[in-house]
Amino acid sequence: MSKILVIDDEESIRLTFSAFLEREGHTVLMARGYDDALSLLDAEPDLVFVDILLDSLSGMEILRYIRDRGLLCLVVLVTGEPSLETATQALRLGAYDYLQKPVNKVSLLHVTRQALRLKKLQDEKRALQAERTSLRLHLEAVFRSVPEAIITLNLQGKIIQANRGTVDVFDLQPDELEGTDYKESLGHFHEAFTHLVGETLRLRKHVREFRIEFRDGGGDPRTAVLDASPLVDSDDNFLGVVLVVRDISRMAGLKRELKQRRSYSNIVGKSSRMREIFALMEDLSRTDTTVLVTGDSGTGKELVAEALHYSGPRAGKPMVRVNCSALSENLLESELFGHVRGAFTGAVRDKVGRFRLAHGGTIFLDEIGDISSRIQLKLLRVLQEKEIERVGDTATMKVDVRVVAATNQNLREKVMLGEFREDLFYRLKVVEIQLPPLRERRDDIPLLIDHFVRAFNLEMGRHVSGLTEEARSALMNYPWPGNIRELKHAIEHAFVLCRGQTLEVNHLPAEVFHPLDILSRVASPGERSVDRAALQNALERSGGNKAKAARILGVSRQTIYRKIREFEIA
């Protein structure tokens, strides 16, 4: 039960109150005056009965003492001489009730029950408030300490509150955001903020995991995941939006770094040799050094040239490509350096050469080992003097061009045979990038397979999920004399023949899954089965070019012509 303190200078009254109250099951403490009462108040009674007129200080002073110290007990004043003034003062000081002597049992117990009922309600209210305060403080601590930026908005889109996470995510203090309109405060970072909050306000539904990239208030790049939820009260009334912004910049950076370790620009690879090449290319991309790219046909020499150009300071300028083996000497000279009108028969107007077109950028000279001695001499002058002379002209023109050359030939051997100028060789070979054949970097084949599957899915609008183990094994074991180009064509060939979502071994070119039979198949390529749908698909992919369609299907052109007649394809 409850603890009750009775304060009266008359012992008979103290004993009478005690008797009545103890019979109700209460614990009763008794004091005869002010000094005794102060020590018993430390026992934290629930209810106090105090006589206004005591021998020493009055009951009013005890009431004032209880109020001033914030004690939680209720006080009932008892007096033999009631007055309106005394009653008013008692209530003003916080007394619960006012009893007039003589006090009978019924009145005493009635007031006691009412007071203790109120005291219980007050205690429960205080406990609930304390619990709510504790929970609020706990939530505020969580709100402040979580790394995510948490922003609450009302129905009008005004930011109600923001936590310290906004400093890390946006480089903005919470008070810079609070009270502002979300469109003005967040919209300039990324349109997704306004879209996400607007949709949540409109639909009143949770919108999850929206990834964006933006720049914070300090201009630094950020990658974040947005999450917007309805803000509701305990009765499920919609009050606004809770926006959570999780900064994943470090995670995204690590993923980019991992991806970069496995590729450089569009060049895919994770083998130790390719990582060394990527590191060298990274260094070269920041310079204008002339580079010679060597390697077998199909190893990706042009991709290296593109990567050097587009990852360097010349990326915004032209990247001009020249296949030196595809043109005769005279045509190549005109193509590289340009000509003036009347320089030769057919030169009816001035022509701008490739070096001039590449001014400020990069020129890629493929198959450099096939150029004639005269072209070699003119190219040497360009590299030495940074100037060109058009065919039929005597004036020179300055050019600012980075030169990247490539060959699948052994230029050092050609120098020894007198077929290539030694001085030009060393001008070209300031830095050499030697690309290994695919057979020497088999660890990269799975990456290349997945890369080409994704590329052809995008290009053809397909949803091929991958390859069977047998197909992968065939690709891993094939010697790839045509290197990456041949692997790409093999995957394209499989895409053409595949009707489902998994590439199987029989979809691959014959020589890949039967490498030992390659000679016999070359001798009789028409034996490979080609159905109407596969042929139409190959012709569509090749733009009607029958030779290319034959390569895609792994058959001869004669077979293509025969099947076209057989299937009566126009």
Secondary structure as GFF3:
##gff-version 3
##sequence-region A 1 570
A	DSSP	beta_strand	3	7	.	.	.	ID=ss1
A	DSSP	alpha_helix	11	23	.	.	.	ID=ss2
A	DSSP	beta_strand	27	31	.	.	.	ID=ss3
A	DSSP	alpha_helix	34	41	.	.	.	ID=ss4
A	DSSP	beta_strand	47	51	.	.	.	ID=ss5
A	DSSP	alpha_helix	59	68	.	.	.	ID=ss6
A	DSSP	beta_strand	74	79	.	.	.	ID=ss7
A	DSSP	alpha_helix	84	92	.	.	.	ID=ss8
A	DSSP	beta_strand	97	100	.	.	.	ID=ss9
A	DSSP	alpha_helix	105	145	.	.	.	ID=ss10
A	DSSP	beta_strand	149	154	.	.	.	ID=ss11
A	DSSP	beta_strand	159	162	.	.	.	ID=ss12
A	DSSP	alpha_helix	165	170	.	.	.	ID=ss13
A	DSSP	alpha_helix	174	177	.	.	.	ID=ss14
A	DSSP	alpha_helix	182	186	.	.	.	ID=ss15
A	DSSP	alpha_helix	191	203	.	.	.	ID=ss16
A	DSSP	beta_strand	207	215	.	.	.	ID=ss17
A	DSSP	beta_strand	221	232	.	.	.	ID=ss18
A	DSSP	beta_strand	238	247	.	.	.	ID=ss19
A	DSSP	alpha_helix	249	262	.	.	.	ID=ss20
A	DSSP	beta_strand	263	264	.	.	.	ID=ss21
A	DSSP	beta_strand	267	268	.	.	.	ID=ss22
A	DSSP	alpha_helix	272	285	.	.	.	ID=ss23
A	DSSP	beta_strand	291	294	.	.	.	ID=ss24
A	DSSP	alpha_helix	301	310	.	.	.	ID=ss25
A	DSSP	beta_strand	319	323	.	.	.	ID=ss26
A	DSSP	three_ten_helix	324	326	.	.	.	ID=ss27
A	DSSP	alpha_helix	329	337	.	.	.	ID=ss28
A	DSSP	beta_strand	338	339	.	.	.	ID=ss29
A	DSSP	beta_strand	351	352	.	.	.	ID=ss30
A	DSSP	alpha_helix	354	357	.	.	.	ID=ss31
A	DSSP	beta_strand	362	366	.	.	.	ID=ss32
A	DSSP	three_ten_helix	368	370	.	.	.	ID=ss33
A	DSSP	alpha_helix	373	385	.	.	.	ID=ss34
A	DSSP	beta_strand	387	389	.	.	.	ID=ss35
A	DSSP	beta_strand	396	398	.	.	.	ID=ss36
A	DSSP	beta_strand	402	407	.	.	.	ID=ss37
A	DSSP	alpha_helix	411	416	.	.	.	ID=ss38
A	DSSP	alpha_helix	422	428	.	.	.	ID=ss39
A	DSSP	beta_strand	431	434	.	.	.	ID=ss40
A	DSSP	three_ten_helix	438	440	.	.	.	ID=ss41
A	DSSP	three_ten_helix	442	444	.	.	.	ID=ss42
A	DSSP	alpha_helix	445	460	.	.	.	ID=ss43
A	DSSP	beta_strand	466	467	.	.	.	ID=ss44
A	DSSP	alpha_helix	469	477	.	.	.	ID=ss45
A	DSSP	alpha_helix	483	497	.	.	.	ID=ss46
A	DSSP	beta_strand	502	503	.	.	.	ID=ss47
A	DSSP	three_ten_helix	505	507	.	.	.	ID=ss48
A	DSSP	alpha_helix	510	513	.	.	.	ID=ss49
A	DSSP	three_ten_helix	515	517	.	.	.	ID=ss50
A	DSSP	alpha_helix	518	523	.	.	.	ID=ss51
A	DSSP	three_ten_helix	525	527	.	.	.	ID=ss52
A	DSSP	alpha_helix	532	541	.	.	.	ID=ss53
A	DSSP	alpha_helix	546	553	.	.	.	ID=ss54
A	DSSP	alpha_helix	557	567	.	.	.	ID=ss55
###
